[in-house]
Amino acid sequence: MRGPARLFEGEAMLTIREAHGIKVYGPANAKTGKRRKIGSIGDALFHPSENRVVGFAIDRPDLAMVVQLKDRYAALDRVAFVDGESGVEAHVEGKAAWDASAARRLGVDWEKTVVWAGMPVQTASGVTLGTVRDAVFDPATGELNALGLTQGMTRDTAIGVRDLPARMVVGFEGEAVVVADDAATIEVDGGAAAAAGRAAAVAKVKVDQAADVAVEKFDDVAVKAGAAAGKAVFAAKVAAKKAAQTDTGKKAMGWLKALKDEVVDAMGDPDDK
């Protein structure tokens, strides 16, 4: 995500998207020193009533490509994320890290833990803000750091996405992740509409710069004619003419028109809910 993980630079955080697919290995063999691959991280599992990750569901490969092995559960506090030969690896140590043993030790029921990814998000007053796109957590403690929301690919592309700091997250309540009412006031980030706005500003600067040169040549004429208002109108006309004549102006205007069309197409018909 320029996601919430990037909102808090300098902190060693992990997102549930980044964790997904990381290869999981058991303890090192006493003789060879090699670790046996157990599977890969699937879902991040949140505590039923607290805003923290307590473990992971571990996807295991099919046995002999035929028999489907049952997923296992690994406790976060026994998982070490390290740099391996092919990237980040998750090393899990000891029997107390797994399944029922880990559940008893942590005081949680794996079946009651919650997968937040894709879960509906609404404010305390019931306003729907979308679904969970990603979440940032501390890999050492599991504590939630930030939450990323999505309203679907089309709206995210056209309008942008919303990222919330952990302080705004109330927690999972029954059927949705509940956030504070003021979360609805957090501005979205990115999206074609925002890009179009930035591009328009850049284009205006370029056009103004091109027009300034031409306006200077006629400045004395306008002043001598005593036409201050006429000068302003004339400057605007020169700017428009210059924008149409210069490569910068042509490219900027053409790109803005194309981007405008893309935004309109992405947002769909205004009456289409």
Rosetta blueprint (number, residue, H / E / L):
1 M L
2 R L
3 G L
4 P H
5 A H
6 R H
7 L L
8 F L
9 E L
10 G L
11 E L
12 A L
13 M L
14 L E
15 T E
16 I H
17 R H
18 E H
19 A H
20 H L
21 G L
22 I L
23 K E
24 V E
25 Y E
26 G E
27 P E
28 A E
29 N L
30 A L
31 K L
32 T L
33 G L
34 K L
35 R E
36 R E
37 K E
38 I E
39 G E
40 S E
41 I E
42 G E
43 D E
44 A E
45 L E
46 F E
47 H L
48 P L
49 S L
50 E L
51 N L
52 R E
53 V E
54 V E
55 G E
56 F E
57 A E
58 I E
59 D E
60 R L
61 P L
62 D L
63 L E
64 A L
65 M L
66 V L
67 V E
68 Q L
69 L L
70 K L
71 D L
72 R E
73 Y E
74 A E
75 A E
76 L H
77 D H
78 R H
79 V E
80 A E
81 F E
82 V E
83 D E
84 G E
85 E L
86 S L
87 G E
88 V E
89 E E
90 A E
91 H E
92 V E
93 E L
94 G L
95 K H
96 A H
97 A H
98 W E
99 D H
100 A H
101 S H
102 A H
103 A H
104 R H
105 R H
106 L H
107 G L
108 V L
109 D L
110 W H
111 E H
112 K H
113 T L
114 V E
115 V L
116 W L
117 A L
118 G L
119 M L
120 P E
121 V E
122 Q E
123 T E
124 A L
125 S L
126 G L
127 V L
128 T E
129 L E
130 G E
131 T E
132 V E
133 R E
134 D E
135 A E
136 V E
137 F E
138 D L
139 P L
140 A L
141 T L
142 G L
143 E E
144 L E
145 N E
146 A E
147 L E
148 G E
149 L E
150 T E
151 Q L
152 G L
153 M H
154 T H
155 R H
156 D H
157 T H
158 A H
159 I L
160 G L
161 V E
162 R E
163 D E
164 L E
165 P E
166 A H
167 R H
168 M H
169 V E
170 V E
171 G E
172 F E
173 E E
174 G L
175 E L
176 A E
177 V E
178 V E
179 V E
180 A L
181 D H
182 D H
183 A H
184 A H
185 T H
186 I L
187 E L
188 V L
189 D E
190 G L
191 G L
192 A H
193 A H
194 A H
195 A H
196 A H
197 G H
198 R H
199 A H
200 A H
201 A H
202 V H
203 A H
204 K H
205 V H
206 K H
207 V H
208 D H
209 Q H
210 A H
211 A H
212 D H
213 V H
214 A H
215 V H
216 E H
217 K H
218 F H
219 D H
220 D H
221 V H
222 A H
223 V H
224 K H
225 A L
226 G L
227 A L
228 A H
229 A H
230 G H
231 K H
232 A H
233 V H
234 F H
235 A H
236 A H
237 K H
238 V H
239 A H
240 A H
241 K H
242 K H
243 A H
244 A H
245 Q H
246 T L
247 D H
248 T H
249 G H
250 K H
251 K H
252 A H
253 M H
254 G H
255 W H
256 L H
257 K H
258 A H
259 L H
260 K H
261 D H
262 E H
263 V H
264 V H
265 D H
266 A H
267 M H
268 G L
269 D L
270 P L
271 D L
272 D L
273 K L
